[in-house]
Amino acid sequence: MAEFGFVLSKREEEALVRAALDSGAWLVPDVDYKTPEAARISTYTEYEGYRGSTRMFLIVHPSYFAAPLEMKETSKEGKCVYFIMQRNGGPTIEFMSSVEFREAGRAKINPGFLAHHKTFWNPKTHRNEDMPAALLKLYRELSSIAKKIATRQKVGMRTYWIGNVVKDLIEAGKLCLGIDHSTAR
């Protein structure tokens, strides 16, 4: 799985989400659904409406969309809900946003990422297929946008792109990375 890790402020995250939407893509929130039909986010305002419920979104674009996202039924707290089977249908780019939180009285932020798998299950053809070139292109474009507003930094065993706003807050002592700094594997 290709993964581009980052730590972005809300403003930096907004730039990334707007770039995806401006490209013609739509986002699908990874939440529990009452019906087997996933939501389709096409504006930043709609994105903000879901952002309080989830950090995980799937990015879909008409240039590579091959099959509907597969939904699976399950029971949660005695109610029937549906969830998206990742890698089934689409294909999609996974987007997990950074999250700010407080721990032991300190403001912290955890990383997010853009990612894609090597293959996806196409329910129309009933086989695993390689990711389309158009998906890989959009993934690279979005990663490039994040790199322009961030600085590469090794944290423990991983490398993240730390947003410039986040970096300034860390340097000012107003925010800490909520990432394990361990060098253990």
C-alpha positions as CSV (number, residue, x, y, z in Angstrom):
1,M,0.0,0.0,0.0
2,A,1.3,3.4,-0.9
3,E,0.9,5.9,2.0
4,F,1.8,9.6,2.3
5,G,1.8,10.6,6.0
6,F,1.3,14.2,7.0
7,V,0.4,16.3,10.0
8,L,-1.8,19.3,8.8
9,S,-3.6,22.1,10.5
10,K,-7.3,22.6,9.7
11,R,-6.4,25.3,7.2
12,E,-3.8,23.1,5.5
13,E,-6.3,20.2,5.4
14,E,-8.8,22.5,3.8
15,A,-6.4,23.3,1.0
16,L,-6.0,19.6,0.3
17,V,-9.7,18.8,0.4
18,R,-10.6,21.8,-1.8
19,A,-7.9,20.7,-4.3
20,A,-9.5,17.2,-4.5
21,L,-13.0,18.7,-4.9
22,D,-11.8,21.3,-7.5
23,S,-10.3,18.5,-9.6
24,G,-13.8,17.0,-10.0
25,A,-13.5,14.4,-7.3
26,W,-16.0,13.7,-4.6
27,L,-15.4,12.4,-1.1
28,V,-17.2,9.6,0.7
29,P,-17.2,9.6,4.5
30,D,-16.4,6.3,6.2
31,V,-19.3,6.3,8.6
32,D,-22.1,3.9,9.4
33,Y,-25.1,4.4,7.1
34,K,-28.8,3.6,7.6
35,T,-29.1,2.5,4.0
36,P,-26.7,0.8,1.5
37,E,-26.1,4.1,-0.3
38,A,-22.9,6.0,0.5
39,A,-23.0,9.8,0.9
40,R,-21.3,11.9,-1.9
41,I,-19.5,15.0,-0.7
42,S,-18.9,17.6,-3.4
43,T,-18.4,20.8,-1.4
44,Y,-16.2,21.8,1.5
45,T,-19.2,22.7,3.6
46,E,-20.5,19.2,3.2
47,Y,-17.1,17.9,4.2
48,E,-17.1,20.0,7.3
49,G,-20.5,18.5,8.2
50,Y,-19.1,15.0,8.3
51,R,-15.7,15.9,9.7
52,G,-17.0,15.8,13.3
53,S,-18.1,12.2,12.8
54,T,-15.1,10.7,11.1
55,R,-11.5,11.3,10.1
56,M,-11.6,8.8,7.2
57,F,-12.8,9.7,3.7
58,L,-12.5,8.0,0.4
59,I,-11.7,10.1,-2.6
60,V,-13.4,9.1,-5.9
61,H,-13.0,10.7,-9.3
62,P,-14.9,10.1,-12.5
63,S,-11.7,9.6,-14.4
64,Y,-11.1,6.3,-12.6
65,F,-14.4,5.3,-11.0
66,A,-15.1,1.8,-12.3
67,A,-17.7,0.3,-10.0
68,P,-20.0,1.3,-7.1
69,L,-18.6,1.1,-3.6
70,E,-19.6,-2.1,-2.0
71,M,-21.6,-1.7,1.2
72,K,-22.0,-4.5,3.8
73,E,-24.8,-4.8,6.4
74,T,-24.1,-5.4,10.0
75,S,-25.8,-4.9,13.4
76,K,-24.5,-2.3,15.8
77,E,-26.1,-1.7,19.2
78,G,-29.1,-3.6,18.0
79,K,-29.6,-1.6,14.8
80,C,-29.0,-2.5,11.2
81,V,-26.2,-0.3,9.7
82,Y,-24.2,-0.4,6.5
83,F,-20.5,0.3,6.1
84,I,-18.2,0.6,3.1
85,M,-16.0,-2.4,2.2
86,Q,-12.7,-0.6,1.5
87,R,-11.0,-1.9,-1.6
88,N,-14.3,-3.2,-3.0
89,G,-15.6,-1.1,-5.8
90,G,-14.3,2.4,-6.7
91,P,-11.3,2.4,-6.7
92,T,-10.6,5.1,-4.1
93,I,-7.8,7.1,-2.5
94,E,-8.0,6.9,1.2
95,F,-7.8,10.2,3.1
96,M,-7.5,10.3,6.8
97,S,-7.3,13.8,8.3
98,S,-5.0,14.9,11.1
99,V,-6.7,15.2,14.5
100,E,-6.0,17.7,17.3
101,F,-6.7,16.6,20.9
102,R,-5.7,17.3,24.5
103,E,-3.8,14.9,26.6
104,A,-2.4,15.6,30.1
105,G,-3.3,19.2,29.6
106,R,-1.3,19.6,26.4
107,A,-2.6,20.3,22.9
108,K,-1.5,17.5,20.5
109,I,-2.0,16.5,16.9
110,N,-1.9,13.1,15.3
111,P,-1.0,12.4,11.7
112,G,-3.3,11.7,8.8
113,F,-2.5,10.2,5.4
114,L,-3.3,9.8,1.7
115,A,-3.1,6.2,0.6
116,H,-4.0,3.7,-2.1
117,H,-3.8,0.0,-2.4
118,K,-2.0,-1.8,-5.3
119,T,-5.3,-3.4,-6.4
120,F,-9.0,-3.2,-5.8
121,W,-11.9,-5.7,-6.1
122,N,-14.1,-4.8,-9.1
123,P,-17.5,-6.3,-8.4
124,K,-18.5,-5.8,-12.1
125,T,-15.6,-8.0,-13.4
126,H,-15.4,-10.2,-10.3
127,R,-11.6,-9.8,-10.1
128,N,-8.9,-7.8,-8.5
129,E,-7.6,-5.1,-10.8
130,D,-4.6,-2.8,-10.7
131,M,-5.2,0.8,-9.7
132,P,-5.9,3.0,-12.8
133,A,-3.2,5.5,-14.0
134,A,-5.7,8.3,-13.4
135,L,-6.0,7.4,-9.7
136,L,-2.2,7.3,-9.3
137,K,-2.0,10.7,-11.0
138,L,-4.5,12.3,-8.6
139,Y,-2.7,10.7,-5.6
140,R,0.6,12.2,-6.8
141,E,-1.0,15.6,-7.4
142,L,-2.6,15.7,-3.9
143,S,0.6,14.6,-2.3
144,S,2.4,17.3,-4.2
145,I,0.0,19.9,-2.9
146,A,0.6,18.8,0.7
147,K,4.4,18.9,0.2
148,K,4.2,22.5,-0.9
149,I,2.7,23.5,2.4
150,A,4.8,21.2,4.6
151,T,8.3,20.2,5.6
152,R,9.6,16.6,5.6
153,Q,10.5,15.3,9.0
154,K,11.6,11.9,10.3
155,V,9.7,11.0,13.5
156,G,10.9,7.8,15.1
157,M,11.0,5.2,12.2
158,R,8.6,7.1,10.0
159,T,8.7,10.2,7.8
160,Y,5.9,12.7,7.9
161,W,5.2,16.0,6.1
162,I,4.6,18.5,8.9
163,G,2.4,21.4,7.8
164,N,4.1,24.8,8.1
165,V,1.3,26.1,10.3
166,V,1.7,23.0,12.6
167,K,5.4,23.4,12.6
168,D,5.1,27.0,13.7
169,L,2.7,26.0,16.5
170,I,5.1,23.3,17.7
171,E,8.1,25.7,17.6
172,A,6.1,28.2,19.7
173,G,5.3,25.5,22.2
174,K,1.5,25.7,21.5
175,L,1.2,22.2,20.1
176,C,2.9,18.8,20.4
177,L,3.1,15.9,18.0
178,G,0.9,13.0,19.3
179,I,3.1,10.5,17.5
180,D,5.2,7.8,19.1
181,H,8.8,9.0,18.9
182,S,10.1,5.5,19.6
183,T,12.9,4.1,17.4
184,A,11.8,0.5,18.2
185,R,10.5,-1.5,15.3
